[in-house]
């Protein structure tokens, strides 16, 4: 069991919150691009209204604790650990609700090298609680546009957590999956469920395009987001995403272990 105080201390020690590795310049660039509705940062979300750069900054200051002054433009960005803890509590409560009714859950990540263990722990506990942890459309090819051109990937599952792999990649520990912001993988998974007539998810859990893409399609979604990913926080503000947890999404994978234990304990799930 991880207490709230111990979790807060861990967030700061591991730099999951507090002063994080994400540079302020990167965050502000993302806010400008989001205001311009650049698909590289909207992550599949179609905001209901126009968001100016200043409005995005103000939202991120409220949700994450980043500086509210646009002139504060250099150095490392910051995340308020208390905001992270409160969001993790809400995240765990949503997991607990779906587990109590043995609902169907789809988990996916665009950060498999960092976050697979976190989501895998949730998937194990949800399965043990009698939930249907969905793994649809395995192997389906997806063409994802990147800055280097179109990359053909395929949908794969590790520990019942969806991710994408480049064509020809094998299921080995050294080839876990590819980093992606795209909403296309979650769309492919949901299309696969519709085609086979299987149960649709009561909850989608993940990050990046997994959460934004699901929320945009009307599915309940919760996830993790760094301060340079404003789309998830805008989606939460507009009611398309249920919970977004602010934290650094690129630290060592082992550092997310205490978060898994904290969430499962609050959700009354065993790991």
N, C-alpha and C positions, 0 to 999 in steps of 0.2 A: 504494500500500500504506500502511495506517495501522498503526503499531506500537501495542502495548499501552500504552506510556507516553504516546504522543501521543493515543490514544483517551481515556485517563483524564483528561489535561489538558483535552481538548475537552469532556468531560462536565461538568467543573467550570466552564469558561469560559462555556459555553452554558447553564449552569444546568439541564442535563438530570439532573444529580445534584449532590450537595452540598446547599446551601440552595436549595430549589426554590420555585416560585411558589405551589404548593398550600398553603393555610393549614392549620395544625394543627387549628383548629376544624372545618374541613370534613372532615378525615380522621377525627377522633373521632366526628363525627356519622355518617359512613358506617359506622364500626365498630359503633356502637350499632344502626343500622338493620339491618346484616347479622346481628347477634346476634338481632334480632327477626324475621329472615327476610323483610324487606321486599323485594318483587320489584324495586323500583327499584335496589337495590344487589346482589341476588343474581345478576342478569344471566343468568338461565336455569339457574343452578347449583342443584341440590338437595343440600345437604350431607348426608353420611351420618350425621353426629351433630350434636348441639346444640353450638353455639359460644357461649360467654359473651363479653361485651364485653372482659373482661380477657384471655381466651384469644386473641381476635382481635388485640388490641394486642400481646401477646407474640409472636404469629406474625409480625406486620408488623415488629416490632423485629428479629426473627431474619432475615427475608427481605430487608428493605429498609434496616434501620439506623435506623428512626424511634425517637424516645424511647420507652422501655418504661414510663415513669411516667405513669399517666392524669392526674395532677395537672399535668403539663406540657401545658397546654391552649391556649396562645396563640402567635402569631407564625407564621413560615413553617416548614413541615415540612422534613425532611432525608432524603436518600437517600445511602447509602454508595456511592461510586463503584466501590469494589473489588467489592462485591456485584453491581453492574450489569455490570462487565466479566466476572465469572465466569458470570453468567447469559447474557450475549451469546455467550460461548464455547460454552455448552451449546446455545443456540439455533442457532448456526452448525453445530455438530456434527450436530444433527438434520436440518438442511437438507442437509448433505453426505451423510448416509446415504440420504436419499430420492433425491437427485440421482444417487448412484452406481448405484442400481438403476432409474433413469429412472421413478420412480413418478409417481402422480397427486397434484396439489397444488391445494387451494382456498385462495385468499387473499381476505380481506375486512376492511374497516375501518369502525368507527363514528366515526373522526376523519379523514375524507377531506381536509379543508383542511390538516391538519398532516402526516399520515402517508402520504398517497397516494404520494409520491415514494419513500419508504422501501420500501413494499411493491411498488411498480412496478419498482424496480430488482431486487428479488428475483425477481419474475415474469419479467422479461426474461432474467435469467441462468438460471433454471430451464428456461425454454423452449429457450434455446440449448444446454442440457445434455441435451436430449432428453426432459425431463419433460412430462407432460400437465398444463398449467395450465388448470383447469376453469372454464368460464363458463356454468353451467346456469341455467335458469329466467329468462333475461334478459327484463325487462319485466313480470314477475309482480307483481301488486298485493299489498301487505301492509298490513294495518291495525294501526298501532302506537299503543298507548295512551300518551299523554304527560300532563303535568300540566295541559295546556290542552285535553285531550279526545283523541278518537281521530283520528289523522292517517293518511290513506291515502297510502302511498308506493309506489314501484315499484323493483324490483331492477334495477340497472344495473351495467355494467362499464366501467372506465377503465383502460387498460393491463393488462387481465386481472385487475384487482382489483375485487372486488365492493363495492358501496356502495348506499345508498338515496337516491332523489331524491323530492321532493314531486311530487305529480301535476302534470303540465304543464311541469315543469322541462326545459330543453333541455341537450344535451351540449355546453356551452361551458365555457371555462376559468373563467368567473365563476360557474358553477353546478355545481361539482364534485359536491357531494352534501351530505347532511344528517348532522348529528351524531346518533348514536343509541347507546343502551346495550342495545337490545333483542336477544334471541336469535332473534326471529322471522325475520330475513333469512337466517341460516344454516340454519334449519329449512326455509325455502322452497327454498333452493338444493339442499339434500340431498334433499328430496322430488322436486325436478325431475330430479335424477340417477336416483333410483329409478324414476320414471315412464318415463324414456326408455331405461332399461336400460344407461345409460352406466357407466363405471368410477367407483366410489366413491373418495373421496380417501384416499391413504395418510397424508396430513398436511394439517391445516388450520392456516393461519397468519393471525394477526390480533390483534384486541384486543376488549375489552368482550364483548358477547354472542356475537360470532363464535367466540371461544375457549371461553367457558363453555358456550354452547349445543352446540357440537360435542363437547366433552369429556363433557358430560352424556349424550350419545347414544352414547358409546363410541368416538369417533374420536380418533386421536392429534392433539393440538393444542398449539401453542406460540404465545406472544404477548407483547405489551408491556402494562405496566400502571402507572398512577400509584399513589401511596400512598393515595389515597382510593378505590381500586377493590380492596377486599380479596377479592372473590370469586375472582379468578384465583389468588391466593396460597393461599386455602383449597383450591381445586380442585387445585393442585399438591401441597399437603400431603396430600390425600386420594387422590392417585394418578389423578385424572381429567384433569389437565392435565400435559403432559410438562415444559414449561419456561415460566416467567414471568419476564420481564425487568423489574426495577424502574427506572422513569425517568419524568421529566415528559413527559406525552404532549401538551402544548399549547404548546411553544415554536415558533419559526419553522420552517417546513418545511425550509428549507435546512440547518438545524442537524443534521438526521438523515442528511445525505449521508455524513459520515465513518463513521457506524454501518453504513450499507449497504456501504461499501467494506471495512470491517473484517470484517463477517460473511461477505461473499463471498470474501474472501481466505482466511479460516480454513476455509471450506467447500470451498475449491478450485474455486470457480466464477468465471467471467469475467463482468464486467458488460457 
